[in-house]
Amino acid sequence: ETYCDGDELVDRSVDRSGWGPFKPWAVCCPTCVQEVQRVVALCSEFRIPVVPRGAGTGLEGGALPVRGGVVVDVMNLRHFDLQSDDLVLTCGPGLFKLEVNKMLEERGLLLGPDPASNPS
């Protein structure tokens, strides 16, 4: 989905940094990698700034559209692929760390890193 006005833009104009608000020109909420690629390619063609955004829990303002542009909200990218034999996990940025660990716990595993943004 893509939004050009309304609460979706307002919601993504701030994060937990206390900076802003910086209202984006549009918000895209892709559901697969190919949609992300299309949005980024189109924005690149027209030299439109792209700002990736997860849960908006960052404290440094990295997900804020300071120069406008398109916010690509990655929270719908929730794939989970565990190769148990190799202990290789590939997952989407829309999964929270606690969700990932719950799925791993069912297999007797744990994701070790504990970032400051936990529980996101």
C-alpha positions, 0 to 999 in steps of 0.5 A: 500500500502507498499513502500520500496523505493522512495519519500514515504520513503523520505517524511516520514523521516522528520516532522516539528520538524526539526530533521532528516532526518531518513529514514524508511526501509518501509512505510505502508499505511493501509486503515483499522484497520485489515491491521494495526494489520497485519503490527504490528503483522508481525513487532513484530514477526521479532522485527522490529520497528514500528512508527505510523505517521499522517500528520507529523505536530508534533513538537517533532519528535515523528513520526520519524523512528529514529531507522529505521523500518516501518512507519505506515501512518494512514492518510487513516484511515478516518472512522467517527461514531457518536452515537448522542444519547450518544454523542460518536464519534469514528473517524480515525486518518486520519481525521483532527480536522477541518474536524471532526468539520465540520461534527459535526457542521452539527449536531449542535455539536463541538469537544472541544479540541484544540491541538497545532497541529490545524488545523491537 
